[in-house]
Amino acid sequence: MSGLFGMVSKSSCVQTLFYGTDYHSHLGTEYGGLAVWGKKLYRQIHNIKQSQFKSKFFEDIQGIEGKKGIGVISDSDEQPIYLNSKFGPFCIVTAGLIENQEALKAMLFDLGLSFSEVSSTVNVTELIAKLISLGDNLVDGIDKMFSLIEGSCSLLLINEQGVYAARDRMGYTPLVIGKSDEAWAATSESDAYPNLGFEIVRDLQPGEVVLLTEEGIKTQKPGRAACQICTFLWIYTGFPASTYENINVETVRERCGRALARRDKDIEIDLVSGVPDSGVAHAIGYAMESGKPYRRPLVKYTPGYGRSYTPPEQATRDLIAKMKLIPVKDIIKGNRIVVCEDSIVRGTQLKNFTVNKLWDAGAKEVHVRPACPPLMFPCKYCLSTRSIDELAARKAIRAIEGKDIEDVSAYLDEQSPQYQKMVEWIRKDLDVTTLRYQTVDDMVEAVGLPRQKLCLHCWIGASEGAGQPSCAGKAQACGNAA
C-alpha cells in the first residue's frame, strides 16, 4: 500500500510536506516522490529500496519554494506523474491496485493515447492520469476513472488551483483531512499530523473529491456513506498512532490481543511476546487480559531494517526477517511463550526466523496467536497478499485435499473439521506447540465498525458489505463513448 500526503499552505509548504510524506515510510519500499507547485513546478522521484526517504530528499528540498505540494511513498511505481492535459498541467500520486489495467491500457491505445513511464509494464499512476484526462474537467475525469477501474484508487492531484484529494469508491484506502493555523492537508496516515501541528478535521467519504486551497476545503463531488475500508489497516498495515474512521490502530490491536487471550483458558504460559513491530500491541492486549507478563524474547534491530512484508521480492523479505530480529536467550530459555503475530501470510518467515530462533535459544513451549483469521484470498485492492499459491492456509488445503480446490467454504468455518485439520497442518509445518487464529467475529468486534463497513475479502472472499460497483464491460463502453 502506498502512502500519500498533500497540503496547501499560506506560506512555504516544503518542510512540512517533506516530513509529512516521510511519516508514510512504513507503507512502501520502492520509490519516494515529491511535487511542489511554486513559481515553477518541482518534481523529484528517488528509488528508496536501499535508503530512507529522508536521506534521499533532504538535499533536494533545500531552496525549493512553493505553497502547495504532494508527496508519496510508493509500493510499486515511480510517482508523482506529470501530465500536461487539455485542462492544464497537473501532477498526481495514487494508492491502490488496478486489476484490469491491461484492458484499460488497450482501451487507451485504441483511443490513440501513448505511455511514457513504462518499464516492463505500464506505470499505474500514469494510467490513472490518462484516464482522468478523458473527462470534461478534472473532477469529471476522476469520476470517470472511478467508474472504469476494477480494484481501488485513492489519489492526490496538484495543479494551479490547489490540491485535489479523492478517496476510492469503496473507501478501501483512507484519506484524512487535517488543518493547522496556516495549512490544509490530506494524508493516508493521520500519524503525520500531531508533530506537524495539524488536527484531524474528518475522513473523506468513499468516492468523495475535494479541493484544498489556502482558504480551506471545497467539496467538488460528494461521497457515499457505504464503505468497505480495509480491515488489515488496523491489524497490520497502519501505523499505531494513526486513526481511520475515528478508530485508533493501537487500541484495536490491544483489543485483538485481549480477544485471543479470552479464548486461551486451557494453556499455561510464562510470558507473552509480540513479533516486532506490529505484533507488539496485540501482545500487550493479550498480556493485559491474561495477567501474564509481557516480555521481549526477540528484539528488533531497528536501524536499516524495515518491514519484511512490504518488499515485492521474496528474497528481500526473507533477508530482512532474518537479520532484524535478535533473540534474547536469557528470556527465552526454559519458558513457555505466547507469540502474538499480526498475521500468517506464507508462514516461512515466522517459522524460519522467529519460531526457530526461540527453539534454538531453549524455549520450553511456543504458542503462536495470529491476530486475524487465516488469509485465504489474495487482496484485490492493494499490493497486499499477492497470490493464492503462497498463502499458508492454501498450502495446507492443498496438502489435505491432495490438489487445489475452488470451493474452500468448509475451511472458512471455524467450527468445521476441515478448518481444524487446516490449522493443525499449519501448526505442524510451523513446528509450534499450539496455534490458534483470531476469529472473524472477534476481529470485527475489535475494530468496532459494523461488519458491512469492513473489507474482509482476504479472509472470506466474497464481499459482505457495500462492495464495489460492477465494472463489467465499462472499459469497452467508455472507450466507445470517448
C-alpha positions, -999 to +999 in steps of 0.1 A: +000+000+000+014+034-010+012+064+014+001+099+003+005+133+018-005+166+003-011+202+015-018+238+007-003+265+030-003+303+033+035+301+035+061+277+022+049+241+024+082+223+016+095+213+050+061+202+063+055+183+031+089+166+034+082+153+070+045+146+063+055+123+034+083+107+054+057+097+081+044+072+055+077+053+051+062+022+068+039+017+038+062+014+008+098+004+000+102+011-037+100+048-046+096+082-029+084+113-047+075+149-042+059+176-063+058+213-053+039+240-072+056+274-069+070+298-094+078+267-113+069+230-108+094+210-088+091+172-092+116+146-079+115+108-076+140+086-059+145+049-055+143+041-018+149+004-018+183+007-001+179+040+017+154+061+036+132+087+022+147+115+044+183+108+032+173+108-004+153+140-004+170+162+023+193+179-001+167+181-029+143+203-009+169+229+000+160+262-017+127+249-031+097+273-026+060+267-030+028+269-011+013+236-023+027+201-028+021+164-028+043+135-018+042+097-019+059+066-006+052+041-033+049+004-031+055-002-068+056+025-094+076+057-098+055+087-088+044+116-090+034+116-126+033+149-146+007+153-173+001+184-195-035+177-202-063+195-221-074+212-189-039+222-179-008+207-163-010+186-131+009+162-110-007+131-094+001+104-068-020+073-062-025+045-038-043+012-047-044-016-071-060-018-106-069-053-116-080-045-151-050-024-160-042-043-192-077-039-205-076-002-197-042+002-214-055-014-245-085+009-245-063+040-243-041+026-271-073+023-292-081+059-284-047+070-297-030+077-264+005+066-255+025+060-224+059+073-215+065+060-179+069+024-190+093-003-179+081-039-183+046-029-175+026+003-176+030+027-147-003+025-129-002+062-118+003+073-154-026+050-164-048+068-138-037+102-151-045+093-187-079+080-177-086+113-158-077+132-190-107+116-207-131+137-186-146+171-194-127+185-164-106+172-136-135+162-113-154+146-141-122+128-152-117+114-117-153+103-116-150+086-150-118+069-138-135+055-107-162+040-129-136+023-152-113+007-128-116-027-111-098-025-078-092+007-059-075+041-063-072+070-039-053+100-052-039+134-047-036+158-077-020+192-077-025+220-102-026+258-101-059+257-083-047+237-053-046+200-043-074+177-052-080+147-029-101+118-039-109+086-019-116+054-038-153+044-042-152+016-018-133+036+008-108+008+009-079+031+015-082+061+038-077+098+032-079+120+063-082+158+061-063+179+086-060+216+094-033+238+111-031+275+116-017+281+082-024+250+061-049+223+050-037+188+043-048+153+032-030+122+043-032+084+041-019+081+077-031+105+103+001+098+123+016+125+101-004+152+118+004+156+155+041+166+153+034+189+123+007+209+141-023+196+123-056+185+138-079+159+122-109+175+106-126+144+091-122+114+069-131+117+032-161+096+023-158+069-003-158+084-038-156+120-024-135+146-042-124+178-025-101+207-034-077+220-008-068+257-011-053+284+012-089+293+022-100+258+031-116+227+018-142+228-010-163+197-019-161+190-056-181+158-056-200+143-026-191+108-014-213+080-003-220+066+031-214+030+021-179+020+029-156-011+030-124+001+045-095-024+046-096-043+080-059-051+076-051-014+082-058-020+119-043-055+121-010-048+103-006-021+077-013+011+096+009+029+120-001+026+157-007+063+161-030+065+131-067+067+132-092+057+105-129+064+107-122+078+142-108+044+154-071+042+165-048+014+153-031+007+186-063+003+206-077-021+180-046-042+183-048-043+220-085-054+217-074-081+193-049-094+218-074-094+246-098-115+224-070-140+217-063-143+255-100-149+263-100-180+242-068-193+258-081-207+291-065-242+287-028-234+284-002-224+310+024-199+299+052-179+315+053-149+293+037-131+263+056-116+234+049-100+201+067-101+168+081-066+164+067-042+154+031-048+145+027-078+168+037-058+199+003-041+206-015-074+200+008-090+226+002-061+251-035-067+249-030-104+254-009-097+285-034-073+299-062-098+296-043-129+307-024-112+335+009-128+323+040-106+319+048-090+285+085-095+277+108-092+247+125-126+238+130-112+203+143-077+198+142-058+165+174-041+154+157-010+140+184+008+121+184-002+084+156-028+086+121-020+075+091-043+072+097-078+059+061-078+044+062-049+020+091-056-004+079-073-035+108-098-038+107-129-015+145-130-011+145-094+002+116-102+026+135-132+039+167-114+044+150-086+064+131-111+085+163-130+093+185-100+101+162-077+120+151-100+150+178-108+176+169-134+202+175-128+240+185-162+253+182-153+290+145-145+285+137-174+262+155-204+278+131-227+297+100-206+293+065-213+278+060-184+254+029-170+236+040-153+204+014-128+191+017-120+154-004-097+132-010-125+106+004-156+090+007-150+052+032-175+039+044-188+072+080-192+061+093-161+079+075-169+111+089-205+111+124-198+099+132-165+115+110-164+146+100-198+158+133-215+151+152-187+169+130-194+200+136-232+199+173-227+193+175-204+223+159-231+246+122-222+247+101-249+265+069-242+246+060-218+217+023-209+213+015-188+182-015-165+181-022-146+149-044-115+154-065-122+123-080-154+107-062-175+081-056-155+050-074-173+022-076-150-008-052-126-025-060-089-019-079-074-049-075-038-038-039-032-028-004-048-031-010-070+000-013-108-002-001-115-037-012-150-049-032-180-037-002-203-041+019-186-015-007-184+013+000-208+042-037-217+045-039-227+008-008-248+011-025-267+040-057-272+020-037-284-010-019-309+012-051-321+029-071-324-003-042-337-025-050-309-050-061-273-054-099-269-049-121-239-058-147-242-031-129-237+002-161-227+021-158-256+046-123-243+055-137-209+064-159-222+092-140-221+124-161-250+138-157-274+109-134-304+109-118-291+077-108-259+095-094-278+124-073-300+100-060-269+082-049-252+114-033-284+126-014-288+093-001-253+096+008-259+133+029-289+124+045-271+095+055-242+118+067-266+144+049-249+173+032-262+205-002-247+197-017-225+170-049-206+173-061-179+150-083-150+157-120-155+147-136-132+121-162-121+146-136-112+173-116-093+148-146-073+136-156-066+172-121-054+180-122-029+151-155-016+162-171-008+129-203-026+116-193-057+097-207-044+064-184-014+066-152-035+066-135-053+037-129-089+048-120-102+013-086-116+024-103-139+049-138-148+035-135-139-002-169-126-013-177-091-001-204-089+025-210-052+026-214-022+003-190-036-022-177-020-054-199-010-083-197-036-110-172-026-137-180-053-162-179-040-197-173-004-186-139-001-202-154-010-236-184+012-231-163+042-221-140+036-250-169+037-274-183+068-257-150+086-260 
